[in-house]
Amino acid sequence: MADTIKTPEELAKEINEALSGIRDMIKKSATKEEAEALKDDIAKLRNEFPQEEYADKIDSIEQSVKELSNKVKNVSIVGMPNGVTLRDRIKEQLETETWQKHLKNRAEGESPIANIETKDINWGAAGANGTNDVVQNAMPFLVPQYPFEEPFDVRSVFPVGSIDTGSLDYPQELLYTDGMGMLAETGGSSETSITFQMVTENAHRIATFAEVSRRALRNTTWLSAYLANRFMEKFVKLLNTQSLVGDDTGENLNGVYNQATAYAAAGAFTDTIPSGESTLIDAVIAMKSQLYDTANVMANVCMVSPVTHYQLTVQKTTTREYAYEQQLAQVDSMGMWRINGMTLIMSKDIPDGEALIGLVAPTVLELLFNGGLDMSTTQSHASNFIGSIVAFRFEADVLFPVYRPYAWIKGDLATVQDDITAA
């Protein structure tokens, strides 16, 4: 081609004609071999025309060739008449000199690597472009979509911290008899008695693992991310359940519901609302008031099941005249419900019809992690190595000390409503 080029204009004309041909080839499903041929021509031009006046022209043309070459690589030829089947591509490779020598030696030694571009393969339904077509078995999804396990993460509600020990001892107050008072200058001081018990909270291990073949790991780019995300969803679900309703048996956490004080019928609240005028919202307020009355704790959180949440939010808050004009149940623009100043949180772990009410503060309870969350992978185990299996392990050590369990109260709302409503 260089023998016919006399001037930069003629050079540019010839190369531009070649580029025009490449554009036509792309529209007709060009292959990477045809694109590579033009690159070879450009390289020859550089050798035959090293003069400076040609350099910029060739650089500009070469850049265009690169852009077109990249486009060719991304062009799909599925369904095109000049596309080839996988059988044809394999046949081409086996007919090369390298593969012929390898096969002639009975496939001894390391196998040559076949460079087969999957973009050049027709992945249609079997028989669409010939009897030997193949069907692609999976798409490389980047972000797997799965339903959420929980509507909230307890770590966003309870105080969270880290600890460098697997066991924590702390005093849990049982009774405080207040003797503090105003006394004369020389009068004797009044005694205050405090009784408490030492509680030991040990770390609880939350863990699981999954085994995946190395082939699957190599060929499914999102697999490791999927496992990590899925494990985290399950971890949050389990942590929510354990910290709320764990029964303290075996390796289970001692959940706050298990330690909360039950609502007790009391004369100060019994039969205080005329028949037919009480609502479940009144029952929630009665529980909050009793908690403050008996434990001097002003609750800021109310946890209920989805069913109870619905029952509460459809209750009328203006059934009767209140002493002050205020909606007792409110919702903000983000859908966050509040009842009488308490954040209303839905959790399937709370039994239908019940409410768990209490004070969330670092002085009341904490979620402590010893070492944080750990996601590890290995194939070092002998059977894994031999079987080409990768193990994913996910685990965490959690301590859940509840320093003041009396800061929480629980109760069946219908039972509370019966107590506060006059017959």
Helices and strands as residue ranges (DSSP letters): G 2-4, H 8-27, H 32-48, H 52-74, H 86-94, H 97-104, G 118-120, G 154-156, E 160-162, E 167-177, E 193-202, E 204-213, H 214-219, H 223-245, H 256-259, E 261-262, H 280-295, E 301-304, H 306-313, E 329-331, E 337-339, E 342-346, E 354-358, E 367-378, H 382-387, E 389-399, G 405-407, E 408-412, H 413-420
